[in-house]
Amino acid sequence: MDPRAISLVRTSFKAVAAVDGGPDKLTSSFYAFLFARNPEIRELFTATMTGQRERLVTAIAYVVDHLDDLEASLPFLEQLGRDHRKYGIVDRHYAAVGAALILALERFAGTELWTDEVAAAWDDAIAIIAGTMMNAANAETGPAAVGATVIEHVEVLQDVAIIRLQLDEPLKYAAGQYISVQVPSRPRMWRYLSPAIPANDAGQIEFHVRRVSGGWVSPAIVQRTEVGERWVVGSPLGSLGVAGAGGRNMLMVGSGTGLAPLRAQIMEMSARSQNPKVHLFMGGTYPCDLYDFDTMSDIARSNPWLTVVPVSENDTDPWWHDGGPVPALSRQLMPSPVGVLAASFGSWAERDVQIAGSPSMIAGTVDALVAGGTPHENIRHDPLI
Ligand SMILES: Cc1cc2nc3c(=O)[nH]c(=O)nc-3n(C[C@H](O)[C@H](O)[C@H](O)COP(=O)(O)OP(=O)(O)OC[C@H]3O[C@@H](n4cnc5c(N)ncnc54)[C@H](O)[C@@H]3O)c2cc1C
Protein backbone atom coordinates (compact mmCIF):
# COMPACT_ATOMS: atom_id res chain seq x y z
CA MET A 1 0.00 0.00 0.00
CA ASP A 2 1.25 3.51 -0.71
CA PRO A 3 1.93 5.86 2.21
CA ARG A 4 -1.14 8.05 1.49
CA ALA A 5 -3.52 5.06 1.55
CA ILE A 6 -1.95 3.85 4.81
CA SER A 7 -2.33 7.29 6.33
CA LEU A 8 -6.02 7.44 5.25
CA VAL A 9 -6.73 4.05 6.83
CA ARG A 10 -5.01 5.10 10.06
CA THR A 11 -6.68 8.50 10.36
CA SER A 12 -10.16 7.19 9.65
CA PHE A 13 -9.74 4.29 12.12
CA LYS A 14 -8.37 6.61 14.82
CA ALA A 15 -11.23 9.06 14.25
CA VAL A 16 -13.80 6.30 14.76
CA ALA A 17 -11.96 4.87 17.79
CA ALA A 18 -11.62 8.33 19.40
CA VAL A 19 -15.40 9.00 19.48
CA ASP A 20 -16.94 8.40 22.92
CA GLY A 21 -18.00 4.71 22.87
CA GLY A 22 -16.67 4.50 19.28
CA PRO A 23 -14.93 1.10 19.53
CA ASP A 24 -18.02 -0.48 21.13
CA LYS A 25 -20.37 1.02 18.57
CA LEU A 26 -18.06 0.01 15.71
CA THR A 27 -17.87 -3.62 16.81
CA SER A 28 -21.60 -3.88 17.59
CA SER A 29 -22.38 -2.49 14.20
CA PHE A 30 -19.81 -4.75 12.50
CA TYR A 31 -21.30 -7.90 14.06
CA ALA A 32 -24.86 -6.72 13.34
CA PHE A 33 -24.04 -6.32 9.62
CA LEU A 34 -22.06 -9.57 9.56
CA PHE A 35 -24.72 -11.76 11.21
CA ALA A 36 -27.70 -10.14 9.44
CA ARG A 37 -26.17 -10.85 6.04
CA ASN A 38 -24.54 -14.19 6.91
CA PRO A 39 -26.60 -15.97 9.60
CA GLU A 40 -24.48 -19.13 9.26
CA ILE A 41 -21.43 -17.24 10.58
CA ARG A 42 -23.26 -16.57 13.90
CA GLU A 43 -22.95 -20.30 14.62
CA LEU A 44 -19.16 -19.98 14.72
CA PHE A 45 -19.30 -17.63 17.71
CA THR A 46 -20.35 -18.16 21.33
CA ALA A 47 -23.77 -16.95 22.45
CA THR A 48 -22.30 -14.31 24.79
CA MET A 49 -19.63 -12.86 22.46
CA THR A 50 -17.89 -11.73 25.68
CA GLY A 51 -14.36 -10.51 25.04
CA GLN A 52 -14.82 -10.96 21.28
CA ARG A 53 -15.65 -7.29 20.73
CA GLU A 54 -12.57 -5.95 22.55
CA ARG A 55 -10.34 -8.47 20.77
CA LEU A 56 -11.65 -7.42 17.35
CA VAL A 57 -10.84 -3.72 17.89
CA THR A 58 -7.41 -4.56 19.33
CA ALA A 59 -6.62 -6.86 16.41
CA ILE A 60 -7.67 -4.24 13.82
CA ALA A 61 -5.66 -1.57 15.69
CA TYR A 62 -2.60 -3.87 15.67
CA VAL A 63 -2.81 -4.48 11.91
CA VAL A 64 -3.51 -0.80 11.13
CA ASP A 65 -0.45 0.18 13.21
CA HIS A 66 1.75 -2.22 11.24
CA LEU A 67 0.52 -1.48 7.70
CA ASP A 68 3.73 0.36 6.82
CA ASP A 69 5.82 -2.62 7.92
CA LEU A 70 4.02 -5.37 6.03
CA GLU A 71 7.19 -7.43 5.88
CA ALA A 72 7.04 -7.74 9.67
CA SER A 73 3.27 -8.17 10.01
CA LEU A 74 2.76 -10.75 7.23
CA PRO A 75 3.96 -13.68 9.39
CA PHE A 76 1.44 -12.61 12.09
CA LEU A 77 -1.41 -12.51 9.57
CA GLU A 78 -0.36 -15.88 8.15
CA GLN A 79 -0.36 -17.42 11.64
CA LEU A 80 -3.77 -15.86 12.29
CA GLY A 81 -5.08 -17.38 9.04
CA ARG A 82 -3.80 -20.85 9.95
CA ASP A 83 -5.25 -20.52 13.46
CA HIS A 84 -8.67 -19.35 12.19
CA ARG A 85 -9.17 -22.72 10.48
CA LYS A 86 -10.23 -24.07 13.90
CA TYR A 87 -13.44 -21.93 13.71
CA GLY A 88 -14.34 -23.49 10.37
CA ILE A 89 -13.56 -20.20 8.58
CA VAL A 90 -13.37 -20.62 4.78
CA ASP A 91 -12.62 -18.20 1.90
CA ARG A 92 -16.16 -16.81 1.52
CA HIS A 93 -16.23 -15.82 5.20
CA TYR A 94 -13.27 -13.46 4.66
CA ALA A 95 -15.21 -11.56 1.98
CA ALA A 96 -18.24 -11.32 4.30
CA VAL A 97 -16.11 -10.05 7.20
CA GLY A 98 -14.40 -7.45 4.98
CA ALA A 99 -17.74 -6.18 3.63
CA ALA A 100 -19.25 -5.90 7.14
CA LEU A 101 -16.22 -4.00 8.43
CA ILE A 102 -16.42 -1.50 5.56
CA LEU A 103 -20.14 -0.93 6.23
CA ALA A 104 -19.54 -0.43 9.96
CA LEU A 105 -16.64 1.98 9.40
CA GLU A 106 -18.64 3.94 6.84
CA ARG A 107 -21.55 4.28 9.24
CA PHE A 108 -19.39 5.73 12.04
CA ALA A 109 -16.86 7.73 10.04
CA GLY A 110 -19.61 10.01 8.66
CA THR A 111 -19.86 11.35 5.12
CA GLU A 112 -17.19 14.02 5.62
CA LEU A 113 -14.47 11.52 6.55
CA TRP A 114 -15.62 8.57 4.43
CA THR A 115 -14.57 9.78 0.97
CA ASP A 116 -14.14 7.55 -2.09
CA GLU A 117 -10.39 7.68 -1.51
CA VAL A 118 -10.76 6.48 2.11
CA ALA A 119 -13.10 3.68 1.01
CA ALA A 120 -10.59 2.60 -1.67
CA ALA A 121 -7.73 2.63 0.87
CA TRP A 122 -9.74 0.36 3.22
CA ASP A 123 -10.59 -1.97 0.31
CA ASP A 124 -6.86 -2.32 -0.38
CA ALA A 125 -5.99 -2.91 3.28
CA ILE A 126 -8.70 -5.55 3.71
CA ALA A 127 -7.69 -7.29 0.46
CA ILE A 128 -4.10 -7.60 1.74
CA ILE A 129 -5.12 -8.79 5.21
CA ALA A 130 -7.75 -11.27 4.02
CA GLY A 131 -5.61 -12.47 1.09
CA THR A 132 -2.63 -13.16 3.36
CA MET A 133 -4.75 -15.03 5.92
CA MET A 134 -6.59 -17.07 3.26
CA ASN A 135 -3.45 -18.06 1.38
CA ALA A 136 -1.72 -19.20 4.57
CA ALA A 137 -4.82 -21.15 5.70
CA ASN A 138 -5.21 -22.83 2.32
CA ALA A 139 -1.51 -23.73 2.10
CA GLU A 140 -1.49 -25.42 5.51
CA THR A 141 -1.75 -29.20 5.35
CA GLY A 142 -1.61 -29.95 9.10
CA PRO A 143 -4.77 -30.32 11.24
CA ALA A 144 -6.72 -27.15 12.17
CA ALA A 145 -6.67 -28.23 15.82
CA VAL A 146 -5.37 -31.10 17.93
CA GLY A 147 -7.09 -32.90 20.82
CA ALA A 148 -5.35 -33.26 24.19
CA THR A 149 -6.04 -35.07 27.47
CA VAL A 150 -5.38 -33.43 30.84
CA ILE A 151 -2.94 -35.63 32.78
CA GLU A 152 -2.20 -33.30 35.69
CA HIS A 153 -3.76 -30.23 37.28
CA VAL A 154 -1.91 -28.60 40.18
CA GLU A 155 -3.18 -25.47 41.95
CA VAL A 156 0.17 -23.91 42.82
CA LEU A 157 -1.45 -20.74 44.23
CA GLN A 158 -5.02 -19.88 45.11
CA ASP A 159 -5.34 -18.24 41.67
CA VAL A 160 -2.78 -20.11 39.54
CA ALA A 161 -2.81 -23.67 38.23
CA ILE A 162 -0.32 -25.67 36.20
CA ILE A 163 -2.03 -27.95 33.68
CA ARG A 164 -0.14 -30.73 31.91
CA LEU A 165 -1.66 -32.38 28.85
CA GLN A 166 -0.90 -35.27 26.53
CA LEU A 167 -1.53 -34.19 22.92
CA ASP A 168 -3.11 -36.73 20.55
CA GLU A 169 -0.19 -35.99 18.22
CA PRO A 170 2.93 -33.88 18.80
CA LEU A 171 2.42 -30.21 17.92
CA LYS A 172 5.21 -28.22 16.28
CA TYR A 173 5.59 -24.83 17.92
CA ALA A 174 8.63 -22.68 18.56
CA ALA A 175 9.51 -22.13 22.22
CA GLY A 176 8.06 -18.67 22.99
CA GLN A 177 4.96 -19.00 20.79
CA TYR A 178 1.38 -19.11 22.09
CA ILE A 179 -1.58 -21.30 21.17
CA SER A 180 -5.35 -20.94 21.31
CA VAL A 181 -7.05 -23.41 23.60
CA GLN A 182 -10.65 -24.57 24.08
CA VAL A 183 -11.73 -26.32 27.29
CA PRO A 184 -14.82 -28.58 27.55
CA SER A 185 -16.68 -26.44 30.09
CA ARG A 186 -16.44 -23.35 27.84
CA PRO A 187 -17.10 -24.55 24.26
CA ARG A 188 -16.11 -22.15 21.47
CA MET A 189 -14.55 -19.69 23.95
CA TRP A 190 -11.01 -19.98 22.64
CA ARG A 191 -8.30 -18.32 24.74
CA TYR A 192 -4.58 -17.89 24.10
CA LEU A 193 -2.14 -19.66 26.42
CA SER A 194 1.66 -19.89 26.18
CA PRO A 195 3.23 -23.35 26.54
CA ALA A 196 5.70 -23.29 29.45
CA ILE A 197 7.84 -26.08 27.97
CA PRO A 198 9.33 -26.53 24.48
CA ALA A 199 7.62 -28.75 21.89
CA ASN A 200 8.65 -32.39 22.21
CA ASP A 201 8.21 -35.66 20.32
CA ALA A 202 6.30 -37.18 23.25
CA GLY A 203 3.49 -34.65 22.68
CA GLN A 204 3.52 -33.28 26.23
CA ILE A 205 2.50 -29.70 26.83
CA GLU A 206 2.22 -27.56 29.96
CA PHE A 207 0.34 -24.33 30.67
CA HIS A 208 0.43 -22.00 33.69
CA VAL A 209 -2.92 -20.26 34.05
CA ARG A 210 -3.96 -17.38 36.31
CA ARG A 211 -7.60 -16.87 37.28
CA VAL A 212 -8.79 -13.47 36.04
CA SER A 213 -11.53 -12.23 38.32
CA GLY A 214 -14.84 -12.12 36.46
CA GLY A 215 -13.34 -13.92 33.46
CA TRP A 216 -15.30 -16.58 31.57
CA VAL A 217 -12.61 -19.14 30.93
CA SER A 218 -9.61 -18.77 33.26
CA PRO A 219 -11.59 -19.36 36.54
CA ALA A 220 -13.00 -22.56 35.00
CA ILE A 221 -9.49 -23.72 34.02
CA VAL A 222 -7.92 -22.94 37.41
CA GLN A 223 -10.70 -24.26 39.62
CA ARG A 224 -12.54 -26.90 37.62
CA THR A 225 -10.10 -28.70 35.33
CA GLU A 226 -10.18 -32.46 35.89
CA VAL A 227 -7.65 -35.11 34.96
CA GLY A 228 -8.93 -37.00 31.91
CA GLU A 229 -10.91 -34.13 30.40
CA ARG A 230 -10.39 -33.34 26.73
CA TRP A 231 -9.07 -29.98 25.48
CA VAL A 232 -8.54 -28.75 21.92
CA VAL A 233 -5.50 -26.67 20.92
CA GLY A 234 -5.11 -24.64 17.70
CA SER A 235 -2.12 -23.61 15.57
CA PRO A 236 0.85 -21.78 17.13
CA LEU A 237 1.15 -18.01 16.88
CA GLY A 238 3.65 -15.33 17.86
CA SER A 239 7.16 -14.30 17.00
CA LEU A 240 9.01 -14.60 20.31
CA GLY A 241 11.75 -17.16 19.87
CA VAL A 242 15.11 -18.43 20.96
CA ALA A 243 18.19 -16.52 19.77
CA GLY A 244 20.73 -18.46 17.69
CA ALA A 245 23.87 -19.68 19.48
CA GLY A 246 25.85 -16.75 17.99
CA GLY A 247 22.93 -14.28 18.40
CA ARG A 248 22.85 -11.09 20.47
CA ASN A 249 22.67 -11.30 24.24
CA MET A 250 19.14 -11.10 25.60
CA LEU A 251 17.16 -9.37 28.31
CA MET A 252 13.95 -11.16 29.31
CA VAL A 253 11.37 -9.56 31.59
CA GLY A 254 8.46 -11.78 32.66
CA SER A 255 5.76 -11.37 35.24
CA GLY A 256 3.45 -13.95 36.82
CA THR A 257 2.21 -16.60 34.38
CA GLY A 258 3.70 -14.38 31.65
CA LEU A 259 6.94 -16.16 32.45
CA ALA A 260 5.74 -19.19 30.44
CA PRO A 261 7.01 -18.23 26.94
CA LEU A 262 10.37 -17.14 28.40
CA ARG A 263 10.62 -20.32 30.51
CA ALA A 264 10.05 -22.48 27.40
CA GLN A 265 12.83 -20.65 25.53
CA ILE A 266 15.27 -20.92 28.43
CA MET A 267 14.53 -24.65 28.70
CA GLU A 268 15.17 -25.08 24.99
CA MET A 269 18.43 -23.11 25.22
CA SER A 270 19.58 -25.19 28.20
CA ALA A 271 19.63 -28.24 25.92
CA ARG A 272 22.27 -26.56 23.70
CA SER A 273 25.97 -26.29 24.43
CA GLN A 274 26.39 -22.63 23.39
CA ASN A 275 24.10 -19.69 24.05
CA PRO A 276 24.18 -15.91 24.16
CA LYS A 277 23.97 -14.41 27.63
CA VAL A 278 20.42 -14.13 29.01
CA HIS A 279 19.42 -11.88 31.90
CA LEU A 280 15.97 -12.87 33.19
CA PHE A 281 14.02 -10.54 35.49
CA MET A 282 11.29 -12.73 36.95
CA GLY A 283 8.54 -10.71 38.61
CA GLY A 284 5.31 -10.95 40.54
CA THR A 285 3.00 -8.90 42.69
CA TYR A 286 3.86 -11.01 45.77
CA PRO A 287 6.80 -13.32 46.55
CA CYS A 288 4.47 -16.34 46.18
CA ASP A 289 3.91 -15.39 42.52
CA LEU A 290 7.50 -16.54 41.98
CA TYR A 291 6.42 -20.12 42.70
CA ASP A 292 8.58 -21.32 39.79
CA PHE A 293 11.77 -19.56 40.89
CA ASP A 294 13.52 -22.81 41.87
CA THR A 295 13.13 -24.21 38.32
CA MET A 296 14.74 -21.12 36.84
CA SER A 297 17.52 -20.87 39.43
CA ASP A 298 18.33 -24.61 39.01
CA ILE A 299 18.78 -24.03 35.27
CA ALA A 300 20.95 -20.94 35.98
CA ARG A 301 23.16 -22.95 38.36
CA SER A 302 24.23 -25.33 35.60
CA ASN A 303 24.11 -22.79 32.72
CA PRO A 304 26.45 -19.84 33.30
CA TRP A 305 24.98 -17.87 30.38
CA LEU A 306 21.75 -17.40 32.42
CA THR A 307 21.26 -14.89 35.27
CA VAL A 308 17.92 -14.85 37.10
CA VAL A 309 16.80 -11.87 39.18
CA PRO A 310 13.66 -12.43 41.32
CA VAL A 311 11.54 -9.30 41.75
CA SER A 312 8.34 -8.71 43.71
CA GLU A 313 6.29 -5.54 44.12
CA ASN A 314 5.58 -6.47 47.76
CA ASP A 315 8.14 -8.02 50.08
CA THR A 316 5.65 -10.19 51.98
CA ASP A 317 2.93 -12.56 50.84
CA PRO A 318 -0.75 -11.59 51.11
CA TRP A 319 -2.66 -12.81 54.17
CA TRP A 320 -4.64 -15.31 52.10
CA HIS A 321 -1.52 -17.16 50.92
CA ASP A 322 -1.11 -20.24 53.12
CA GLY A 323 2.59 -21.09 52.49
CA GLY A 324 5.77 -19.02 52.98
CA PRO A 325 8.08 -17.88 50.20
CA VAL A 326 10.89 -20.21 49.10
CA PRO A 327 13.66 -19.61 51.74
CA ALA A 328 16.46 -18.92 49.23
CA LEU A 329 14.20 -16.51 47.41
CA SER A 330 13.39 -14.32 50.42
CA ARG A 331 17.07 -13.40 50.76
CA GLN A 332 17.48 -12.34 47.11
CA LEU A 333 14.16 -10.64 46.43
CA MET A 334 14.25 -7.16 44.87
CA PRO A 335 11.15 -5.08 45.82
CA SER A 336 9.85 -3.23 42.72
CA PRO A 337 7.61 -3.58 39.67
CA VAL A 338 9.73 -5.88 37.51
CA GLY A 339 9.97 -3.58 34.46
CA VAL A 340 10.99 -0.58 36.57
CA LEU A 341 13.72 -2.63 38.23
CA ALA A 342 15.06 -3.95 34.91
CA ALA A 343 15.16 -0.38 33.55
CA SER A 344 16.95 0.90 36.68
CA PHE A 345 20.07 -0.99 35.51
CA GLY A 346 20.39 1.55 32.66
CA SER A 347 20.23 1.09 28.91
CA TRP A 348 19.96 -2.45 27.52
CA ALA A 349 20.79 -1.18 24.02
CA GLU A 350 23.24 -4.03 23.42
CA ARG A 351 20.60 -6.71 24.02
CA ASP A 352 17.51 -8.07 22.30
CA VAL A 353 14.64 -7.63 24.73
CA GLN A 354 11.57 -9.81 25.24
CA ILE A 355 8.73 -8.89 27.61
CA ALA A 356 5.87 -11.20 28.65
CA GLY A 357 3.04 -10.55 31.10
CA SER A 358 -0.29 -8.72 31.34
CA PRO A 359 -0.96 -5.91 28.84
CA SER A 360 -0.42 -3.25 31.55
CA MET A 361 2.84 -4.84 32.71
CA ILE A 362 4.12 -4.99 29.10
CA ALA A 363 3.17 -1.37 28.39
CA GLY A 364 4.78 -0.16 31.66
CA THR A 365 7.97 -2.13 31.03
CA VAL A 366 8.32 -0.87 27.44
CA ASP A 367 7.92 2.74 28.67
CA ALA A 368 10.46 2.28 31.49
CA LEU A 369 13.05 0.60 29.24
CA VAL A 370 12.70 3.13 26.42
CA ALA A 371 12.96 6.01 28.94
CA GLY A 372 16.16 4.36 30.21
CA GLY A 373 17.74 4.37 26.73
CA THR A 374 16.81 0.94 25.31
CA PRO A 375 15.83 1.39 21.63
CA HIS A 376 12.17 0.57 20.96
CA GLU A 377 13.08 -1.55 17.93
CA ASN A 378 15.08 -3.96 20.14
CA ILE A 379 11.98 -4.80 22.21
CA ARG A 380 9.57 -7.62 21.35
CA HIS A 381 6.37 -8.84 22.99
CA ASP A 382 3.19 -10.63 21.95
CA PRO A 383 0.20 -8.60 20.67
CA LEU A 384 -1.77 -7.08 23.58
CA ILE A 385 -5.05 -8.90 22.82
C1 LIG B 1 -0.43 -13.94 23.55
C2 LIG B 1 -1.17 -14.29 24.83
C3 LIG B 1 -0.69 -15.31 25.63
C4 LIG B 1 -1.34 -15.62 26.85
N1 LIG B 1 -0.85 -16.61 27.65
C5 LIG B 1 -1.43 -16.85 28.84
C6 LIG B 1 -0.91 -17.85 29.74
O1 LIG B 1 0.07 -18.55 29.43
N2 LIG B 1 -1.50 -18.01 30.94
C7 LIG B 1 -2.60 -17.26 31.32
O2 LIG B 1 -3.09 -17.44 32.44
N3 LIG B 1 -3.15 -16.34 30.48
C8 LIG B 1 -2.59 -16.12 29.26
N4 LIG B 1 -3.14 -15.19 28.42
C9 LIG B 1 -4.41 -14.52 28.81
C10 LIG B 1 -5.58 -15.43 28.41
O3 LIG B 1 -5.60 -15.60 27.01
C11 LIG B 1 -6.96 -14.83 28.79
O4 LIG B 1 -7.07 -13.55 28.24
C12 LIG B 1 -7.15 -14.74 30.28
O5 LIG B 1 -7.01 -16.04 30.84
C13 LIG B 1 -8.55 -14.19 30.64
O6 LIG B 1 -9.54 -15.00 30.03
P1 LIG B 1 -11.01 -15.08 30.65
O7 LIG B 1 -11.86 -15.81 29.69
O8 LIG B 1 -10.94 -15.61 32.05
O9 LIG B 1 -11.43 -13.56 30.74
P2 LIG B 1 -12.45 -12.82 29.73
O10 LIG B 1 -13.82 -13.35 29.95
O11 LIG B 1 -11.86 -12.91 28.34
O12 LIG B 1 -12.29 -11.33 30.23
C14 LIG B 1 -12.96 -10.86 31.41
C15 LIG B 1 -12.47 -9.46 31.76
O13 LIG B 1 -11.13 -9.54 32.28
C16 LIG B 1 -10.26 -8.69 31.54
N5 LIG B 1 -8.96 -9.38 31.43
C17 LIG B 1 -8.63 -10.35 30.55
N6 LIG B 1 -7.36 -10.76 30.77
C18 LIG B 1 -6.88 -10.03 31.80
C19 LIG B 1 -5.65 -9.98 32.49
N7 LIG B 1 -4.61 -10.78 32.15
N8 LIG B 1 -5.52 -9.12 33.52
C20 LIG B 1 -6.53 -8.31 33.87
N9 LIG B 1 -7.74 -8.30 33.26
C21 LIG B 1 -7.91 -9.14 32.23
C22 LIG B 1 -10.92 -8.50 30.17
O14 LIG B 1 -10.54 -7.26 29.59
C23 LIG B 1 -12.40 -8.52 30.54
O15 LIG B 1 -12.82 -7.24 30.95
C24 LIG B 1 -2.50 -14.88 27.21
C25 LIG B 1 -2.99 -13.88 26.38
C26 LIG B 1 -2.33 -13.58 25.21
C27 LIG B 1 -2.86 -12.47 24.33
PDBQT file of the ligand as one rigid body, heavy atoms in Angstrom, charges set to zero:
ROOT
HETATM    1  C1  LIG A 401      -0.427 -13.940  23.555  1.00  0.00    +0.000 C 
HETATM    2  C2  LIG A 401      -1.165 -14.288  24.826  1.00  0.00    +0.000 A 
HETATM    3  C3  LIG A 401      -0.688 -15.314  25.631  1.00  0.00    +0.000 A 
HETATM    4  C4  LIG A 401      -1.343 -15.622  26.852  1.00  0.00    +0.000 A 
HETATM    5  N1  LIG A 401      -0.854 -16.607  27.646  1.00  0.00    +0.000 NA
HETATM    6  C5  LIG A 401      -1.426 -16.850  28.845  1.00  0.00    +0.000 A 
HETATM    7  C6  LIG A 401      -0.906 -17.853  29.739  1.00  0.00    +0.000 A 
HETATM    8  O1  LIG A 401       0.066 -18.553  29.429  1.00  0.00    +0.000 OA
HETATM    9  N2  LIG A 401      -1.503 -18.009  30.944  1.00  0.00    +0.000 N 
HETATM   10  C7  LIG A 401      -2.599 -17.261  31.315  1.00  0.00    +0.000 A 
HETATM   11  O2  LIG A 401      -3.086 -17.438  32.437  1.00  0.00    +0.000 OA
HETATM   12  N3  LIG A 401      -3.146 -16.345  30.476  1.00  0.00    +0.000 NA
HETATM   13  C8  LIG A 401      -2.587 -16.124  29.265  1.00  0.00    +0.000 A 
HETATM   14  N4  LIG A 401      -3.141 -15.185  28.422  1.00  0.00    +0.000 N 
HETATM   15  C9  LIG A 401      -4.412 -14.523  28.808  1.00  0.00    +0.000 C 
HETATM   16  C10 LIG A 401      -5.582 -15.432  28.408  1.00  0.00    +0.000 C 
HETATM   17  O3  LIG A 401      -5.601 -15.596  27.014  1.00  0.00    +0.000 OA
HETATM   18  C11 LIG A 401      -6.955 -14.835  28.789  1.00  0.00    +0.000 C 
HETATM   19  O4  LIG A 401      -7.075 -13.549  28.238  1.00  0.00    +0.000 OA
HETATM   20  C12 LIG A 401      -7.148 -14.742  30.283  1.00  0.00    +0.000 C 
HETATM   21  O5  LIG A 401      -7.013 -16.036  30.840  1.00  0.00    +0.000 OA
HETATM   22  C13 LIG A 401      -8.553 -14.191  30.635  1.00  0.00    +0.000 C 
HETATM   23  O6  LIG A 401      -9.536 -15.000  30.030  1.00  0.00    +0.000 OA
HETATM   24  P1  LIG A 401     -11.005 -15.079  30.654  1.00  0.00    +0.000 P 
HETATM   25  O7  LIG A 401     -11.858 -15.809  29.691  1.00  0.00    +0.000 OA
HETATM   26  O8  LIG A 401     -10.938 -15.606  32.052  1.00  0.00    +0.000 OA
HETATM   27  O9  LIG A 401     -11.429 -13.562  30.738  1.00  0.00    +0.000 OA
HETATM   28  P2  LIG A 401     -12.446 -12.817  29.729  1.00  0.00    +0.000 P 
HETATM   29  O10 LIG A 401     -13.823 -13.347  29.950  1.00  0.00    +0.000 OA
HETATM   30  O11 LIG A 401     -11.860 -12.913  28.340  1.00  0.00    +0.000 OA
HETATM   31  O12 LIG A 401     -12.287 -11.335  30.227  1.00  0.00    +0.000 OA
HETATM   32  C14 LIG A 401     -12.961 -10.861  31.412  1.00  0.00    +0.000 C 
HETATM   33  C15 LIG A 401     -12.469  -9.464  31.757  1.00  0.00    +0.000 C 
HETATM   34  O13 LIG A 401     -11.135  -9.544  32.276  1.00  0.00    +0.000 OA
HETATM   35  C16 LIG A 401     -10.262  -8.688  31.537  1.00  0.00    +0.000 C 
HETATM   36  N5  LIG A 401      -8.962  -9.382  31.431  1.00  0.00    +0.000 N 
HETATM   37  C17 LIG A 401      -8.634 -10.350  30.551  1.00  0.00    +0.000 A 
HETATM   38  N6  LIG A 401      -7.357 -10.762  30.767  1.00  0.00    +0.000 NA
HETATM   39  C18 LIG A 401      -6.882 -10.034  31.804  1.00  0.00    +0.000 A 
HETATM   40  C19 LIG A 401      -5.648  -9.983  32.493  1.00  0.00    +0.000 A 
HETATM   41  N7  LIG A 401      -4.608 -10.782  32.148  1.00  0.00    +0.000 N 
HETATM   42  N8  LIG A 401      -5.519  -9.115  33.520  1.00  0.00    +0.000 NA
HETATM   43  C20 LIG A 401      -6.533  -8.312  33.874  1.00  0.00    +0.000 A 
HETATM   44  N9  LIG A 401      -7.742  -8.297  33.258  1.00  0.00    +0.000 NA
HETATM   45  C21 LIG A 401      -7.908  -9.137  32.231  1.00  0.00    +0.000 A 
HETATM   46  C22 LIG A 401     -10.924  -8.502  30.172  1.00  0.00    +0.000 C 
HETATM   47  O14 LIG A 401     -10.537  -7.263  29.594  1.00  0.00    +0.000 OA
HETATM   48  C23 LIG A 401     -12.403  -8.516  30.539  1.00  0.00    +0.000 C 
HETATM   49  O15 LIG A 401     -12.821  -7.242  30.954  1.00  0.00    +0.000 OA
HETATM   50  C24 LIG A 401      -2.498 -14.882  27.211  1.00  0.00    +0.000 A 
HETATM   51  C25 LIG A 401      -2.987 -13.879  26.384  1.00  0.00    +0.000 A 
HETATM   52  C26 LIG A 401      -2.326 -13.580  25.206  1.00  0.00    +0.000 A 
HETATM   53  C27 LIG A 401      -2.858 -12.472  24.327  1.00  0.00    +0.000 C 
ENDROOT
TORSDOF 0
